[in-house]
Structures are given as C-alpha cells and as structure tokens.
C-alpha cells in the first residue's frame, strides 16, 4: 500500500486544492493520506468530501503547526484532530495572520537587498492559498534572482537569511498540547536537523507526543535507521510523508514515494481508536 502522511493544499502554501490533491493521490494509487496544512484546517472538510468519490483512499485529518526553539524552528504534525475544535481554529487563525504579515515584511526586506519582487505578484502566485515562504521563492525564481527553490531559503529567507522575519511564536510543547486537546495525535515533523533532539523528545513525550517523522524527503537509509532507533527508544510511532506542496518535480518528491509502512498507519489508527478499513 502507498501511504503519505504529510501533504499540503492551497488552504496553506500548497498549489493544489484539497479536491485536486485527493484526486491526484487516488490517481497514484495511494491508500492513506493525511492533509497537514501549515497552521490551517480549512482544507480538511473539502478533502474528506472529495475522498467519498475514491473508496480505496482514506484521508486522515491533520495539521502542521510551526513552532520555535532557541536555535531554530520545529514543526509539529497532528493527526486525527477535531478540525472543528474552536480553540484550535482560533489559534491557527491567529498564526496564519502572523504568517501573512511576516511574508509582507520579507518582501520589503528582499526589496531593500535588491531582490525586486512585489507583494502583488507573491499574492498572485499564492492564488487562493495562504501566502508563505514558498511563494516568495517562486517569485524570486520567476525573476531569475535564484536558480532553485532551495536557494531562496539558503541565501535569503531561511532562518539565518538576511530577509528572514520572525512570526508569532509557539513552543513545540504548546503545539503538542494544542493538538492533544483537539483530540489529535502529535507527531514531530522532519526531525533530522533539530538541535538537542533527544532532550526535546523527552520533553514532548511528557506533553503527549506519539510519533516521529522517520521517512522524509532527503533522508538517506542510514538517517532513516537512526531515526527508527530513536523512535523505538522513546516508544514513538515512526511516521513519514513527502511534504508535498505541488511545486513540481524539480522541487519535491511525488506523493506516496517515501515508502511509509502500513504498520505506521495501523499504529496511528489504533492509538486514535479509529476503525481501519483495508481493501
């Protein structure tokens, strides 16, 4: 079975609508996907409705929340959330507003650095999605200031870049607790480069962490094995996904291409106490 537990739609900074993403996953023969938009649950209802036309595909309602640690940024995934929870929705709306203001200020900084992109063009590239850093990267790429999507982050808008702007802060523990209060399962996303990972995991397990993203774009087999062992030591479910945004083959892996095992989905469903249908 093909599985992808980390997918973005245009409810945040992805390109595809929830309906188109579901159709794409079904076309590729996936059995399980999770919709995990950045600081947004607005695409989940549409994805669940679209999945009714694809009986072999199950959609897990999720989210990806951006958080901060002293020396970097940490993302927390949440699976099986109650996406209608008022506290969750209000908190995410506040975070999204912060992301938009942050992107606007980044455009201003880029302009002062001689990178002449406009806020209007960034909004046009975002279309109906919430503006995020990938849209700034697309605008820079379009104007020829960079030669790759990743270069935008390494040279300009990554945490150490000259055009980086902070957003409203939330700690990983606060995000894990928010997800848990909304009935969800907190999972630490793309952890390979997180400073003091062992220390953070020990703290987050106490806040309800249930999983660790082990299978991820760019993680070579030795790194996957290392993260598997780490998950085992902390009794965490090894999860994974492509982190697909719909930016194209030059920028990211295809949906369902990471080899996430069925056992991961089975463990998540069991922990969430949800019935698991296998065709």
N, C-alpha and C positions, 0 to 999 in steps of 0.2 A: 504494500500500500504506500502511496505517496502522501506525504504529510508536510505542512508548512505552518508553523505556529507564530510567524512574525511577518505580517503583511500590512501595508498602508494603502489607504484610499484617499480620494480628494476631500474627505472630511478633515484631513490634516494636510500633510505635504506630499501625498501621493498624486499620481496622474490619473489613474482610473477611478471611475465612480464605483461605489460598492457593488452595484449590479454588474458592471463590466468586469470587475475583479473576480466576482463569483463565477461568472461565465467563463473567464479565462482559466480559472482553476479547474472547473469541470471539464473544459476542453482538453486540458493537460492530464486528465485522469486522476486528479487528487481525490482522496477520500476524506481528509480532515484539514481544515484551515482555521486559523484564528485571525480575526480582524483586530489589529492592535495599533490604532491611530495614535499619533502624538497628542496627548492631553485632550483627547476628544472621544466621545462615544456616539457622535451624531450619525455615523455611517452604519451602526450595527443593525438597527431595525430594517434598513433597506437591504442589507446583506442577508439577513435571516429570511426576509420575504423572497428575495431572489433565489435563495437556496431551495425553496419549495419546488422549483422547476427542475431541480437536479437531485433526485432522491439518493444518488450514490455519494453525495457530498454533504458532510456535516460541518456546520460553521460554529465555532466557539466564540462567544462574545468576549472581547478583550480590550485592552488599552495599553499604551506605553507612556509612562509618566517620567518627565525629565527632572532629575534631582541633582543636588550639588554636594560635593565633598571638598575638603580643604584644598586638595591638589588636582581637582578635575571634576568631571561630570559623570554621573551614574544614571542609567535608565532602568526603570522598574516596569516589568510587564505584569499585567494582571489578567488572569483567565477566569472565565465563568462569572464575571462580575454581574451584579444587578445594574444594568446600564441606565435604569430609570431612577436610581437612588438620588434623592435631592441633594444631599451633601456632596456626593461625588460629582454630580453635574455642575453644581455651583463652583466648586473648587477648580474643576477643569476649565470652566468658562473664564475664570479669573486668570488662570495660567495662559490660556490662549490669547487673551487680550495683551498680556505681557509679552508674548512671542511676537505679536504683530508690531507693537511699539519697538521692540528690540530690532526687528528686521528693518524698520524705517530708519532707526538710528545707525544701523550698519551701512545702509545705502549712503547716508550722509558722510560717514567716515570714509567709505570707499571713494566717494567723490573727492574728498579732501586729499586722498592718496593718489589722485589722478586716474582712478578707475571709474570712467564715466558711464555708469548705468543709472537709470531713472526709476523712481518708485512706481511710476505708472507702468513701466514695462515689466517690472517684477510682479505687479498685480495682474497684468495680462497673462503672464506665464503661469501664475498660480491658478488662473481661471476661477473655478468655484471652490477651490480648496483654500485652507488657511495658509497664509504666507509663512514660509520657513526658509532656512538657510539653503536648501537645495534649489529654491527658485532664484536666489541671489547668484548661486553658482551657474545656473542655466543662463542668466542674463549676462554674466561675465564671459561665459563660453561663447555665447552668441556674438558678442562684440570683439572676440579674439584676445581678450586680456589673459586668458588661461588656455591650456591645451587639453585639460581633462577636468572632470568634476572634482576629483580628489585634490587637484592643485588649488582650487578655490579655498579649501579648508586648510591645507598646509601653509599656504602663503598669506591668506587674508582673513578668513572668517572662522578658523578653528580657535580653540580656547587661547592659544598663545599668539594668535594672529593680530596684526595692527588694527584690523577693523572689527574685532570681536567686541560684543556688548553683552553684559550680564543681563539676565532676566530675573523675574521673581523667583526667589529661592525656596526650595523644599528639600528636606533631607531624605535620604533613602528610607530611613526608618519611618518617617511621616508618610511617605508614599505607600510603603508596605502596609502600614496600619490603615490608611485610607482605603486601599484595595480590600483588605480583610473585612473592614466594617461594611463594605458594599457587597459582602458575600463572595468575594473573589479569592483567587489563589495567587499570591505574589511570587514572581519569578525574576531573578536578577538577569538582566539582559547583557549580551556581549561583554563578558567579564574579563577577558584576557589581559586588558591593559589597565585595569582598575588598581590604583595604588593600595597597598595594605589589604589585599583581597581577603586573606584569611581572617584578619581582625574584623573586617566589615561583615563577612558571612556569620561570624559568631554573634555579632550584634543583631543581624537581621533575622536569624533563626529564632531569636527570642521575640521578634516582632511579628512572627507568623510566616516567614519565608518558607516556601515549599519546593522551589525548583531553581535550577541554574541553567542558563543557556550554554549548552555544550557544543552544539552543531551550528556553525555560523559561517557566513561567507568569509573566506580568507584564513580560516583556521585549518592548519595542516594536521595530518593524522597525529603527530606527537602532541600537539596542543590539545586536540580532542581527547586523547588518552589521559593527559594531565588533568583536564577539567572533569572528565568522568570520575577519576580517582578522588578529586576534590568533592564532587557531588556525593560520592559514596561515603566519604568521611563525615560529611555533615548531614547525611541521610536526606539528600535532596533529589528531586526528580530531574534527570538530565533531559532538557528540552532543546528546542532549536528551530531555526527558520531562516529564510533568505533575507529578511529585512527589505523586502521588495517594495519599491516606490513607483515602478513603471517608467523609469527614466531611460530604459533601453539597454540592449545587450552590451554596449560599450561601458556601462556604468555598474552593472549589478548582475547577480545570478538570476536564473529563471526561477519562477515559482516551483516549489517542490523538488528542488535539485540538491538539497543538502543531506538527504539520506536519514532523516529523523525516524527513529524506530517506532513501530507500533506500540511497543512496551511503554514508551513515554506518554502516549495518548491514553493508554489503558490506565496508567498510574494517575494521571490527572483526572480522568473521569471518576475513578474510584475515590480519590481524595475529595472531589466535588460532590460525590454521591449522586452522580447523574447516570442514567441508563446509557449504555454504549451499544450502538447498533452496528454490526459488522456485516457487510454484504458478501 
